Amino acid sequence: MAHLFTSSTTLEVGTPPPSCTRSSFNVLFHRFVDLSAERGQCVHSPEFEHNGRKWRLHVYPGGHVLASEGFVSVYLELRSEGSCEVDFDIFFQSGATGIKVSEKKTKYVFELPGSWGLGWRDFTKRSKILDNESLLD
C-alpha cells in the first residue's frame, strides 16, 4: 500500500498562535503497481479541506511530462481563493512495515487558486517503490 501523508504524533510545547492549525492527511493510493506508468497520466486524490481551504494531491506514477525518465511526480494543489503558506512533507511508506521509502519536505506560499507550485517532478524513482513489495498492496 503506498501511503502519501501519514498520521503522526506531535508534541506541542507552549501555546500555538490561534491561526496555527496542524494536521496530517492520509492519502492512500492502493495497488500502486496497477496505476498507469505512462508519462503524463495523473491520479488525483479526492479534494480535502484544511484551515478552511480546499486541496488536492496529484500523483503521476509514470512521471509528469517534464520529469526525468522513470520518476514519480507529486504535486499539491490549492483549490480555494487566497494565499496560504504551508509546510509540506510527503512520503511513500510501507503499510506493513512502516518504513519510509522516499520523503521530501518543503515550505511554500501559494498565491493563486489552482496553483501547483508545490511538488516534485522527480520525487522518487518508480522502481524504488515497485522494488519494495510491501508498498504494492
Order of alpha helices (4+ residues) and beta strands (2+ residues): beta-beta-beta-beta-beta-beta-beta-beta-beta-alpha
